């Protein structure tokens, strides 16, 4: 298993333990106005989901560009694979050029 994946799983376990131990409701405030009164676990999980959605939308144009580039390169590769190749020299034939001595 990759070290980064293992670290991410460990972080998720720590966050799950944190949210499970803080079940009392809190009020989430924006400036002076209360937005939501919910358990801390719900707020932490909701913030993680919201962050993942924001990152997905921010990275979407770059992924579209890369997908189009991959399709273009695959098409060029198909064209190159169809073209006939030069035949290699025969097994007993020497392809080196010799100068007269």
N, C-alpha and C positions, 0 to 999 in steps of 0.2 A: 504494500500500500504506500502511496506517495506520502511524503512527510507533510506536505501542505494539506492534503485531505485529512490526515490524522489530526493535525492541529485544528482544522476547522471543526471536525467532529468533537474534539475536546472542548472547544469554545462553545459549541452548541449545548453540550452537556452542562457546562458551567452556567450558561444562561438559563437553561431549563431548571436547574437547581435553584437559581436566584429567583426566578419567577414563581416557582412552586412554594418558596418560603415566604413570599410577600403577597398574600392573598387579600389583605385589607384594602378596601376601596380608597382611592385617592382622587382628587379633583385636578384635572389637567387644565391649566390656565393659559390663555393667550392674551398677553398684555394684562388687562385687568378683568377680562371676561372669562368665566368658566366655560370650557368647551365640553368636557365629558367627565363624569364621575364613574370610574370603573376600577376593577382590580388592576394592580400594577402588572400582573402577568399578561393581561389582555392588552394593555398599553404597549408593553415591550414587544410582544409578538406582532401587534398591529404596526408598530413603527418599523419592524424588520420587513414585513410584507410591503409596506408603503415604500421603503427604501429600495427593495428589489424591483418593484414596478417602475420607480423613477429611473433606476439604472438601466432597466430594459429599454425604456423609451429613449433615453439619451444615447445608448449604443446602437439602436436600430438602424439609423442611416449608415453608419460605418459597416454594419453587417450586410446591408443591401449592396453597398458598393463592392465589398469583397466577394459576395455571391456572384455579382455580375462579372467581376474580373475572373473568377474561377471558371464560369461558364465560357467566357471568351477564350481562355487558355486551353480548356478541354476541347473546344472546337478547333483551335489551331493544331492541337496535338493529333486529333483525328485526321486532319488533312495531311499532316506530315507522316502519319503511319500508313496512309494509303499510297503515297508516292513510292515508286520503285526505288530500290537501293542499288548501289553499285555492287556488282558481284565481286567477292574477294578473289585474289589470285588462286589458281589451282594449287593443289598440295605439292606437286613436284616442280612447279614453276617458280623461278627466282625473279622477283620484281625489282631488284636493285639495278641501278644503272652502272655500267662498268666503262671506264675510260680505256682507250687503247694504250698498251704499255710500250 
